[in-house]
Structure formats: C-alpha cells, structure tokens
Amino acid sequence: MERRNIIIIGAALVLGVLAVYLTNAYFSGVEAEQERIAEEQQLVRVAVASQDLPFGAPLTPDTVRLVNWPAQSVPAGAFNDLNGLAGSNVAIRPIAAGEPILRSRISARAILSENIPDDMRATTIPVNDVAGVAGFVTPGDVVDVMMTREIPGGDDDLVTSVVLENAQVLAIDRRASEDSTEPQELKMATLLTNQYDAQRLALAAQSGRLTLALRNVENQNVGSAQVVTTRDLPGGRLRYASRNSTARPAPAPAPRQQVAYRPAPASAGTSQPSAPVFSGPTMTIYRGTDGARQEVSRGTN
C-alpha cells in the first residue's frame, strides 16, 4: 500500500515537472515566434497599455505589455522593453488600451507640472458656471478666452474681445483628469499658454470679466476674431446715435398774429378825420418824411 502511494506521488511530480516544462517551452516558442515575425515584417516590440489608464494610474505588469509595432511608425518616446517601466511610474495623462506608452505621458509622480512643456506655462484664470460653458469644459478641451469690459470714456458701453485663441485646458478647479466629463460648478480654469499669453491673461483678469468659448479640438484656425461692442447688438446703433446726437430739431415758427390797426382817439375839442381800420397785414409807405400806413391785400395762387 505504501509502495503504491509512493508510485502515485512520484508520477504526480513527474507530470507536474513535465507540465511546467511544456508550458515554459510553449511560451518561449510563442515569444520566439513573435520575434521571428517581427524581424520578417520589420516590426519592433513596443510597450502599450493593456487596459485604460486614467490620470494617476500606476503602471504594473498587469497594465502594460509588449506588442509588435511597425518599425517605420513607432512614436517618439516609446518603450521597447518593460525594464524600469512598470512598478515605478504612473500615468500623468489618460492612456487608452492598446496605445503606446510614451515618456511624455508617464512620471514618477502624478503632478500637473509634468504635463507642461519646457517653453510653456500653466495659467489659472477665474471663471464661473456661465462663463465656463455651463461646466462642460473639461481637462483636455480647447477653448478661446474672451474679455468683456467697459469702453474707456464711454457711457456704459461694453466691448468684448478675444484675448487668447486655441488654448488647451490642463485642469478645471482641481480636476486634471480627462475622464471626468460631468458638468460641475466652476471657479478656476488652468490653461496651457506661452509666457506672453500668460501675462495677457493675468492683465485681462484684472481689466474685465473673462468667458470661455469651447471649440473643436481639430479646429486650429486663429486670427479671425473680431471686436464686438454694444453698437453691434440689435438696436445698439440707434441707442448710440440717439444718445450722442447734438442736433436738435428747429422749433416750429409761431403763427403770425394779425393785429388790426386802430388810430389813437382824438383829443376833446379837436376835430380829426376818422382813420381807416385795417383787419389784415399792413405796410408803411414814406414819401419824404411823411409816412402813410396801407393795407396789403393777400394774393391768391
């Protein structure tokens, strides 16, 4: 009975060792076959994400794998092996499953500054729920920044101009993940700009009210923005003309008042001929130093 048990245990051990050997040989053969195919088709091994990696997700052997990739189309910054990649890095930008892992998308720490290129700046501006497109602006979107302020020296007239076009949103409030797409109440927006545009945004935030305009990420056209004033609104030009017009309509001429000519009454005891009484317009005709008043007859057309 003991001999039988020993034989069964020995056979199990032999079968286990054989299974391990066959498994290793299989996977080694698959790896060798993949390398042979890569050499024949001019492919290289590239590290990709085996699942979706959000901002801050750690890179582990379960989330990263090597795949064959055309040698002519390997993106810059890709990894050809997993040495030092998995286990010590996190994603600082969302990486989709099957997407190559690039050096610009990972870091040892999940910090926003790792997303900023050397010659660029992260600039934060104040916005609100309305100015932030009702909360639908999320990290990764592209926006235009508009400023509304009063016209200097104007009578409460407003002007809206575009301060910055085609700016990438790095974070909204404290959210830097592009996976968060639910609308939320906004207070701050952090944009990726150069040094000069960062100064312009800082000055614009102190000069007027800023508004974000969400745009298509594929639309790269800039320089077509116009300045809009109150006069460009419906009825704005009429309001401006009526408020700034200095001309006043001339008053209507007063109707000519017709006064009948009546001579002064004669003094007592003096006999004077009665003077004619006129009911219409009159004129005075002088002959030498004597003048006589005569009635002017109205002409008919």
C-alpha atoms as a printed R data frame, in Angstrom:
    type eleno elety resid chain resno       x       y       z
1   ATOM     1    CA   MET     A     1   0.000   0.000   0.000
2   ATOM     2    CA   GLU     A     2   2.839   2.358   0.878
3   ATOM     3    CA   ARG     A     3   4.658   1.409  -2.321
4   ATOM     4    CA   ARG     A     4   1.561   2.267  -4.323
5   ATOM     5    CA   ASN     A     5   1.297   5.695  -2.714
6   ATOM     6    CA   ILE     A     6   4.950   6.375  -3.416
7   ATOM     7    CA   ILE     A     7   4.452   5.490  -7.072
8   ATOM     8    CA   ILE     A     8   1.397   7.802  -7.345
9   ATOM     9    CA   ILE     A     9   3.282  10.720  -5.703
10  ATOM    10    CA   GLY     A    10   6.287  10.187  -7.952
11  ATOM    11    CA   ALA     A    11   4.117  10.096 -11.056
12  ATOM    12    CA   ALA     A    12   2.381  13.308  -9.988
13  ATOM    13    CA   LEU     A    13   5.703  15.032  -9.504
14  ATOM    14    CA   VAL     A    14   6.912  13.894 -12.895
15  ATOM    15    CA   LEU     A    15   3.714  15.062 -14.554
16  ATOM    16    CA   GLY     A    16   3.935  18.446 -12.746
17  ATOM    17    CA   VAL     A    17   7.517  18.983 -13.853
18  ATOM    18    CA   LEU     A    18   6.576  17.965 -17.365
19  ATOM    19    CA   ALA     A    19   3.643  20.397 -17.401
20  ATOM    20    CA   VAL     A    20   5.844  23.261 -16.217
21  ATOM    21    CA   TYR     A    21   8.449  22.387 -18.858
22  ATOM    22    CA   LEU     A    22   5.864  22.203 -21.618
23  ATOM    23    CA   THR     A    23   4.283  25.494 -20.519
24  ATOM    24    CA   ASN     A    24   7.623  27.301 -20.489
25  ATOM    25    CA   ALA     A    25   8.518  25.783 -23.819
26  ATOM    26    CA   TYR     A    26   5.184  26.903 -25.270
27  ATOM    27    CA   PHE     A    27   5.501  30.488 -24.133
28  ATOM    28    CA   SER     A    28   9.152  30.579 -25.126
29  ATOM    29    CA   GLY     A    29   8.161  29.306 -28.522
30  ATOM    30    CA   VAL     A    30   5.424  31.938 -28.817
31  ATOM    31    CA   GLU     A    31   7.874  34.685 -27.840
32  ATOM    32    CA   ALA     A    32  10.444  33.382 -30.303
33  ATOM    33    CA   GLU     A    33   7.775  33.176 -32.995
34  ATOM    34    CA   GLN     A    34   6.712  36.758 -32.332
35  ATOM    35    CA   GLU     A    35  10.331  37.916 -32.573
36  ATOM    36    CA   ARG     A    36  10.794  35.979 -35.807
37  ATOM    37    CA   ILE     A    37   7.630  37.537 -37.290
38  ATOM    38    CA   ALA     A    38   8.760  40.966 -36.152
39  ATOM    39    CA   GLU     A    39  12.106  40.516 -37.893
40  ATOM    40    CA   GLU     A    40  10.483  39.293 -41.088
41  ATOM    41    CA   GLN     A    41   7.926  42.105 -41.224
42  ATOM    42    CA   GLN     A    42  10.293  44.794 -39.926
43  ATOM    43    CA   LEU     A    43   8.366  45.083 -36.668
44  ATOM    44    CA   VAL     A    44   9.673  46.095 -33.282
45  ATOM    45    CA   ARG     A    45   8.431  45.455 -29.787
46  ATOM    46    CA   VAL     A    46   6.639  48.424 -28.196
47  ATOM    47    CA   ALA     A    47   5.155  48.739 -24.722
48  ATOM    48    CA   VAL     A    48   1.424  49.522 -24.749
49  ATOM    49    CA   ALA     A    49  -1.305  49.754 -22.133
50  ATOM    50    CA   SER     A    50  -3.240  46.540 -21.697
51  ATOM    51    CA   GLN     A    51  -6.190  48.490 -20.242
52  ATOM    52    CA   ASP     A    52  -7.378  52.092 -19.939
53  ATOM    53    CA   LEU     A    53  -5.103  54.076 -17.633
54  ATOM    54    CA   PRO     A    54  -6.588  57.266 -16.127
55  ATOM    55    CA   PHE     A    55  -4.584  60.119 -14.661
56  ATOM    56    CA   GLY     A    56  -2.509  58.858 -11.736
57  ATOM    57    CA   ALA     A    57  -2.937  55.130 -12.529
58  ATOM    58    CA   PRO     A    58   0.216  53.117 -11.693
59  ATOM    59    CA   LEU     A    59   1.996  51.122 -14.389
60  ATOM    60    CA   THR     A    60   2.230  47.437 -13.376
61  ATOM    61    CA   PRO     A    61   2.964  44.176 -15.229
62  ATOM    62    CA   ASP     A    62  -0.812  43.665 -15.389
63  ATOM    63    CA   THR     A    63  -1.463  47.017 -17.110
64  ATOM    64    CA   VAL     A    64   1.496  47.046 -19.536
65  ATOM    65    CA   ARG     A    65   2.524  44.581 -22.249
66  ATOM    66    CA   LEU     A    66   4.751  44.351 -25.321
67  ATOM    67    CA   VAL     A    67   3.280  44.101 -28.828
68  ATOM    68    CA   ASN     A    68   4.655  44.107 -32.364
69  ATOM    69    CA   TRP     A    69   4.674  47.540 -33.966
70  ATOM    70    CA   PRO     A    70   5.703  48.665 -37.478
71  ATOM    71    CA   ALA     A    71   9.264  49.952 -37.226
72  ATOM    72    CA   GLN     A    72   8.535  52.916 -39.510
73  ATOM    73    CA   SER     A    73   5.685  54.218 -37.344
74  ATOM    74    CA   VAL     A    74   6.986  53.909 -33.807
75  ATOM    75    CA   PRO     A    75   6.052  57.164 -31.992
76  ATOM    76    CA   ALA     A    76   8.796  59.214 -30.392
77  ATOM    77    CA   GLY     A    77   9.308  58.389 -26.729
78  ATOM    78    CA   ALA     A    78   8.015  54.810 -26.936
79  ATOM    79    CA   PHE     A    79   9.494  51.990 -24.828
80  ATOM    80    CA   ASN     A    80  10.919  48.795 -26.382
81  ATOM    81    CA   ASP     A    81  11.002  46.817 -23.141
82  ATOM    82    CA   LEU     A    82   9.453  46.783 -19.680
83  ATOM    83    CA   ASN     A    83  12.676  47.246 -17.713
84  ATOM    84    CA   GLY     A    84  12.145  50.095 -15.265
85  ATOM    85    CA   LEU     A    85   8.768  50.968 -16.786
86  ATOM    86    CA   ALA     A    86   6.265  49.014 -14.732
87  ATOM    87    CA   GLY     A    87   6.186  49.368 -10.981
88  ATOM    88    CA   SER     A    88   7.791  52.819 -10.647
89  ATOM    89    CA   ASN     A    89   5.734  55.132 -12.870
90  ATOM    90    CA   VAL     A    90   2.216  56.490 -13.074
91  ATOM    91    CA   ALA     A    91   0.190  57.955 -15.941
92  ATOM    92    CA   ILE     A    92   0.034  61.750 -15.951
93  ATOM    93    CA   ARG     A    93  -2.282  61.739 -18.969
94  ATOM    94    CA   PRO     A    94  -5.027  59.227 -19.809
95  ATOM    95    CA   ILE     A    95  -3.713  56.309 -21.888
96  ATOM    96    CA   ALA     A    96  -6.181  54.144 -23.812
97  ATOM    97    CA   ALA     A    97  -5.897  50.362 -24.033
98  ATOM    98    CA   GLY     A    98  -3.547  49.406 -26.878
99  ATOM    99    CA   GLU     A    99  -1.999  52.896 -27.012
100 ATOM   100    CA   PRO     A   100   1.816  53.093 -26.878
101 ATOM   101    CA   ILE     A   101   3.181  54.334 -23.579
102 ATOM   102    CA   LEU     A   102   5.272  57.464 -24.182
103 ATOM   103    CA   ARG     A   103   7.759  59.182 -21.909
104 ATOM   104    CA   SER     A   104   5.688  62.389 -22.045
105 ATOM   105    CA   ARG     A   105   2.656  60.563 -20.593
106 ATOM   106    CA   ILE     A   106   4.229  58.993 -17.518
107 ATOM   107    CA   SER     A   107   6.124  60.220 -14.474
108 ATOM   108    CA   ALA     A   108   7.312  59.026 -11.128
109 ATOM   109    CA   ARG     A   109   4.637  61.270  -9.530
110 ATOM   110    CA   ALA     A   110   1.130  62.241 -10.654
111 ATOM   111    CA   ILE     A   111   1.725  66.003 -10.748
112 ATOM   112    CA   LEU     A   112   0.336  68.543 -13.181
113 ATOM   113    CA   SER     A   113   3.693  70.204 -13.879
114 ATOM   114    CA   GLU     A   114   4.846  67.088 -15.708
115 ATOM   115    CA   ASN     A   115   2.306  67.930 -18.426
116 ATOM   116    CA   ILE     A   116   3.855  71.337 -19.134
117 ATOM   117    CA   PRO     A   117   6.462  71.561 -21.936
118 ATOM   118    CA   ASP     A   118   9.685  73.398 -21.219
119 ATOM   119    CA   ASP     A   119   8.717  76.601 -23.081
120 ATOM   120    CA   MET     A   120   5.104  76.760 -21.878
121 ATOM   121    CA   ARG     A   121   3.265  77.902 -18.746
122 ATOM   122    CA   ALA     A   122   0.171  76.870 -16.793
123 ATOM   123    CA   THR     A   123  -2.023  79.925 -16.178
124 ATOM   124    CA   THR     A   124  -5.118  79.948 -13.960
125 ATOM   125    CA   ILE     A   125  -7.977  82.378 -14.607
126 ATOM   126    CA   PRO     A   126 -11.246  82.926 -12.697
127 ATOM   127    CA   VAL     A   127 -14.440  81.719 -14.356
128 ATOM   128    CA   ASN     A   128 -17.940  80.812 -13.226
129 ATOM   129    CA   ASP     A   129 -20.606  78.320 -14.232
130 ATOM   130    CA   VAL     A   130 -21.937  80.519 -17.035
131 ATOM   131    CA   ALA     A   131 -18.561  81.764 -18.278
132 ATOM   132    CA   GLY     A   132 -17.250  78.202 -18.255
133 ATOM   133    CA   VAL     A   133 -19.784  76.900 -20.830
134 ATOM   134    CA   ALA     A   134 -22.170  75.691 -18.119
135 ATOM   135    CA   GLY     A   135 -19.497  73.466 -16.598
136 ATOM   136    CA   PHE     A   136 -18.916  71.345 -19.723
137 ATOM   137    CA   VAL     A   137 -15.287  72.450 -20.157
138 ATOM   138    CA   THR     A   138 -13.089  69.559 -19.023
139 ATOM   139    CA   PRO     A   139  -9.328  68.909 -18.948
140 ATOM   140    CA   GLY     A   140  -8.050  68.246 -22.462
141 ATOM   141    CA   ASP     A   141 -10.560  70.561 -24.176
142 ATOM   142    CA   VAL     A   142  -9.538  73.561 -26.283
143 ATOM   143    CA   VAL     A   143 -11.084  76.991 -25.619
144 ATOM   144    CA   ASP     A   144 -10.981  80.654 -26.587
145 ATOM   145    CA   VAL     A   145 -10.805  83.255 -23.811
146 ATOM   146    CA   MET     A   146 -12.936  86.414 -24.221
147 ATOM   147    CA   MET     A   147 -12.830  89.557 -22.114
148 ATOM   148    CA   THR     A   148 -15.784  91.945 -21.595
149 ATOM   149    CA   ARG     A   149 -15.170  95.424 -20.171
150 ATOM   150    CA   GLU     A   150 -16.446  98.988 -20.372
151 ATOM   151    CA   ILE     A   151 -15.190 101.209 -23.175
152 ATOM   152    CA   PRO     A   152 -12.903 103.856 -21.644
153 ATOM   153    CA   GLY     A   153 -14.626 107.238 -21.781
154 ATOM   154    CA   GLY     A   154 -17.909 105.713 -22.963
155 ATOM   155    CA   ASP     A   155 -21.388 105.988 -21.486
156 ATOM   156    CA   ASP     A   156 -21.657 102.477 -20.018
157 ATOM   157    CA   ASP     A   157 -20.878 100.956 -23.433
158 ATOM   158    CA   LEU     A   158 -19.288  97.485 -23.352
159 ATOM   159    CA   VAL     A   159 -16.766  95.819 -25.632
160 ATOM   160    CA   THR     A   160 -15.915  92.111 -25.935
161 ATOM   161    CA   SER     A   161 -12.645  90.993 -27.484
162 ATOM   162    CA   VAL     A   162 -10.822  87.667 -27.787
163 ATOM   163    CA   VAL     A   163  -7.743  87.643 -25.574
164 ATOM   164    CA   LEU     A   164  -6.498  84.122 -26.372
165 ATOM   165    CA   GLU     A   165  -7.423  81.533 -29.001
166 ATOM   166    CA   ASN     A   166  -6.999  77.765 -29.158
167 ATOM   167    CA   ALA     A   167  -5.731  77.271 -25.596
168 ATOM   168    CA   GLN     A   168  -5.617  73.773 -24.089
169 ATOM   169    CA   VAL     A   169  -7.297  73.235 -20.724
170 ATOM   170    CA   LEU     A   170  -4.989  71.486 -18.265
171 ATOM   171    CA   ALA     A   171  -7.330  71.453 -15.281
172 ATOM   172    CA   ILE     A   172 -10.707  72.731 -14.107
173 ATOM   173    CA   ASP     A   173 -10.647  73.786 -10.463
174 ATOM   174    CA   ARG     A   174  -8.596  70.883  -9.039
175 ATOM   175    CA   ARG     A   175  -9.590  68.250 -11.581
176 ATOM   176    CA   ALA     A   176  -6.842  67.271 -14.038
177 ATOM   177    CA   SER     A   177  -8.357  64.024 -15.325
178 ATOM   178    CA   GLU     A   178  -9.889  63.994 -18.805
179 ATOM   179    CA   ASP     A   179 -12.178  61.125 -17.764
180 ATOM   180    CA   SER     A   180 -14.354  63.450 -15.649
181 ATOM   181    CA   THR     A   181 -16.951  64.731 -18.133
182 ATOM   182    CA   GLU     A   182 -19.814  65.551 -15.779
183 ATOM   183    CA   PRO     A   183 -20.705  69.281 -15.664
184 ATOM   184    CA   GLN     A   184 -19.657  70.904 -12.406
185 ATOM   185    CA   GLU     A   185 -19.708  74.383 -10.931
186 ATOM   186    CA   LEU     A   186 -16.507  76.146 -11.962
187 ATOM   187    CA   LYS     A   187 -14.340  78.670 -10.176
188 ATOM   188    CA   MET     A   188 -10.940  78.378 -11.864
189 ATOM   189    CA   ALA     A   189  -9.577  77.138 -15.193
190 ATOM   190    CA   THR     A   190  -5.901  76.329 -15.779
191 ATOM   191    CA   LEU     A   191  -4.747  76.814 -19.386
192 ATOM   192    CA   LEU     A   192  -1.540  75.904 -21.236
193 ATOM   193    CA   THR     A   193  -0.013  79.098 -22.668
194 ATOM   194    CA   ASN     A   194   3.327  80.648 -23.526
195 ATOM   195    CA   GLN     A   195   4.953  83.324 -21.374
196 ATOM   196    CA   TYR     A   196   3.475  86.295 -23.282
197 ATOM   197    CA   ASP     A   197  -0.080  84.920 -23.306
198 ATOM   198    CA   ALA     A   198   0.206  84.158 -19.592
199 ATOM   199    CA   GLN     A   199   0.920  87.857 -18.985
200 ATOM   200    CA   ARG     A   200  -2.020  88.884 -21.199
201 ATOM   201    CA   LEU     A   201  -4.400  86.613 -19.285
202 ATOM   202    CA   ALA     A   202  -3.189  87.969 -15.952
203 ATOM   203    CA   LEU     A   203  -3.842  91.534 -17.122
204 ATOM   204    CA   ALA     A   204  -7.210  90.645 -18.680
205 ATOM   205    CA   ALA     A   205  -8.387  89.046 -15.431
206 ATOM   206    CA   GLN     A   206  -7.831  92.404 -13.704
207 ATOM   207    CA   SER     A   207  -9.359  94.508 -16.506
208 ATOM   208    CA   GLY     A   208 -12.694  92.801 -17.160
209 ATOM   209    CA   ARG     A   209 -14.815  89.655 -16.958
210 ATOM   210    CA   LEU     A   210 -13.445  86.537 -18.676
211 ATOM   211    CA   THR     A   211 -15.555  83.997 -20.554
212 ATOM   212    CA   LEU     A   212 -14.557  80.655 -22.079
213 ATOM   213    CA   ALA     A   213 -15.748  79.570 -25.523
214 ATOM   214    CA   LEU     A   214 -15.445  75.830 -26.166
215 ATOM   215    CA   ARG     A   215 -14.146  74.948 -29.647
216 ATOM   216    CA   ASN     A   216 -13.487  71.811 -31.687
217 ATOM   217    CA   VAL     A   217 -10.066  70.349 -30.901
218 ATOM   218    CA   GLU     A   218  -9.471  69.814 -34.629
219 ATOM   219    CA   ASN     A   219 -10.134  73.469 -35.457
220 ATOM   220    CA   GLN     A   220  -6.746  75.183 -35.435
221 ATOM   221    CA   ASN     A   221  -7.808  78.382 -37.229
222 ATOM   222    CA   VAL     A   222  -6.841  81.503 -35.277
223 ATOM   223    CA   GLY     A   223  -6.739  85.221 -36.001
224 ATOM   224    CA   SER     A   224 -10.313  85.600 -37.310
225 ATOM   225    CA   ALA     A   225 -11.851  87.026 -34.109
226 ATOM   226    CA   GLN     A   226 -13.477  90.462 -34.186
227 ATOM   227    CA   VAL     A   227 -14.125  93.066 -31.524
228 ATOM   228    CA   VAL     A   228 -17.818  93.400 -30.648
229 ATOM   229    CA   THR     A   229 -19.329  96.463 -28.952
230 ATOM   230    CA   THR     A   230 -22.775  97.409 -27.712
231 ATOM   231    CA   ARG     A   231 -23.493  99.037 -31.061
232 ATOM   232    CA   ASP     A   232 -23.276  95.594 -32.736
233 ATOM   233    CA   LEU     A   233 -26.278  94.351 -30.757
234 ATOM   234    CA   PRO     A   234 -29.834  94.682 -32.108
235 ATOM   235    CA   GLY     A   235 -30.873  98.302 -31.610
236 ATOM   236    CA   GLY     A   236 -27.428  99.245 -30.359
237 ATOM   237    CA   ARG     A   237 -26.656 101.675 -33.177
238 ATOM   238    CA   LEU     A   238 -29.969 103.508 -32.713
239 ATOM   239    CA   ARG     A   239 -29.307 103.808 -28.975
240 ATOM   240    CA   TYR     A   240 -25.809 105.112 -29.618
241 ATOM   241    CA   ALA     A   241 -26.997 107.656 -32.206
242 ATOM   242    CA   SER     A   242 -29.803 108.998 -30.031
243 ATOM   243    CA   ARG     A   243 -27.555 109.347 -27.001
244 ATOM   244    CA   ASN     A   244 -24.661 111.042 -28.806
245 ATOM   245    CA   SER     A   245 -26.555 113.228 -31.249
246 ATOM   246    CA   THR     A   246 -26.078 117.015 -30.651
247 ATOM   247    CA   ALA     A   247 -28.534 118.190 -33.330
248 ATOM   248    CA   ARG     A   248 -31.933 119.307 -32.109
249 ATOM   249    CA   PRO     A   249 -34.972 119.852 -34.332
250 ATOM   250    CA   ALA     A   250 -35.693 123.530 -35.013
251 ATOM   251    CA   PRO     A   251 -38.794 124.793 -33.204
252 ATOM   252    CA   ALA     A   252 -41.840 125.378 -35.377
253 ATOM   253    CA   PRO     A   253 -42.346 129.067 -36.231
254 ATOM   254    CA   ALA     A   254 -45.006 130.744 -34.164
255 ATOM   255    CA   PRO     A   255 -48.098 131.676 -36.173
256 ATOM   256    CA   ARG     A   256 -48.141 135.298 -37.188
257 ATOM   257    CA   GLN     A   257 -50.604 137.161 -35.113
258 ATOM   258    CA   GLN     A   258 -52.827 139.520 -37.083
259 ATOM   259    CA   VAL     A   259 -53.450 142.785 -35.219
260 ATOM   260    CA   ALA     A   260 -55.944 145.324 -36.557
261 ATOM   261    CA   TYR     A   261 -54.644 148.852 -36.776
262 ATOM   262    CA   ARG     A   262 -56.600 151.277 -34.648
263 ATOM   263    CA   PRO     A   263 -55.748 155.016 -34.517
264 ATOM   264    CA   ALA     A   264 -55.352 156.815 -31.233
265 ATOM   265    CA   PRO     A   265 -58.546 158.517 -30.061
266 ATOM   266    CA   ALA     A   266 -58.807 162.232 -30.845
267 ATOM   267    CA   SER     A   267 -58.461 164.674 -28.016
268 ATOM   268    CA   ALA     A   268 -61.539 166.521 -26.819
269 ATOM   269    CA   GLY     A   269 -62.494 169.549 -28.860
270 ATOM   270    CA   THR     A   270 -60.348 168.577 -31.800
271 ATOM   271    CA   SER     A   271 -61.948 167.552 -34.996
272 ATOM   272    CA   GLN     A   272 -59.906 164.964 -36.922
273 ATOM   273    CA   PRO     A   273 -60.844 162.849 -39.816
274 ATOM   274    CA   SER     A   274 -61.511 159.257 -38.914
275 ATOM   275    CA   ALA     A   275 -58.616 156.920 -39.771
276 ATOM   276    CA   PRO     A   276 -59.238 153.709 -41.668
277 ATOM   277    CA   VAL     A   277 -59.356 150.463 -39.709
278 ATOM   278    CA   PHE     A   278 -57.305 147.546 -41.156
279 ATOM   279    CA   SER     A   279 -58.010 143.930 -40.410
280 ATOM   280    CA   GLY     A   280 -55.180 142.403 -42.396
281 ATOM   281    CA   PRO     A   281 -51.417 142.853 -42.849
282 ATOM   282    CA   THR     A   282 -50.254 146.427 -43.381
283 ATOM   283    CA   MET     A   283 -47.160 148.295 -44.539
284 ATOM   284    CA   THR     A   284 -45.937 151.889 -44.157
285 ATOM   285    CA   ILE     A   285 -45.027 153.938 -47.245
286 ATOM   286    CA   TYR     A   286 -42.835 157.008 -46.771
287 ATOM   287    CA   ARG     A   287 -42.895 159.984 -49.102
288 ATOM   288    CA   GLY     A   288 -40.153 162.237 -47.945
289 ATOM   289    CA   THR     A   289 -40.584 162.422 -44.202
290 ATOM   290    CA   ASP     A   290 -44.290 161.620 -44.140
291 ATOM   291    CA   GLY     A   291 -45.362 158.028 -43.813
292 ATOM   292    CA   ALA     A   292 -48.730 156.523 -44.540
293 ATOM   293    CA   ARG     A   293 -49.897 153.010 -43.484
294 ATOM   294    CA   GLN     A   294 -51.700 150.976 -46.083
295 ATOM   295    CA   GLU     A   295 -53.269 147.565 -46.023
296 ATOM   296    CA   VAL     A   296 -51.647 144.828 -48.094
297 ATOM   297    CA   SER     A   297 -54.045 142.644 -49.953
298 ATOM   298    CA   ARG     A   298 -53.461 138.841 -49.815
299 ATOM   299    CA   GLY     A   299 -52.571 137.259 -53.115
300 ATOM   300    CA   THR     A   300 -54.098 134.007 -54.331
301 ATOM   301    CA   ASN     A   301 -52.198 131.186 -56.015
